[in-house]
């Protein structure tokens, strides 16, 4: 079973700092996804900052939802960025 996202902190440059239900923390770069229509609104920094946790997933003002499976360890995480 995949851990849920329990906390989120939007950072500059379209980075999400995620805390999972198992206590693990990771940073995720959303930049590669901004080219897709469903994520276009996230290019607006004010809208990007609205990211929140909703039932273990990440949402932005209820419009776009990113399932926890997208944030599993080893999937597009920025390995060299310290927390």
Residue, then its C-alpha position, 0 to 999 in steps of 0.5 A: x500500500x502506498x503512503x498518503x501525502x499528509x502535508x504539503x508546502x509549495x516552494x519557489x520554482x514549482x517545487x512541492x515539499x511533501x510529507x507522507x503518512x509514513x513520515x518520509x519527506x520528499x521534494x517534487x518538481x512540477x515543472x515538467x508537468x506544466x506543459x500539459x493542459x490539466x496543469x497549465x493553471x499552475x504556471x500562475x505562482x499564486x494558484x500554485x501556492x494553493x496546493x493542499x492535501x485532500x484525502x491523501x492526494x495533492x489538489x490545487x483549489x479543487x481543480x487538478x488532482x495528483x494521486x499519491x502514486x505519482x509521488x512514490x519514491x523514485x518517481x521524478x523526485x529531486x534526489x539532490x535537494x536537501x530538505 
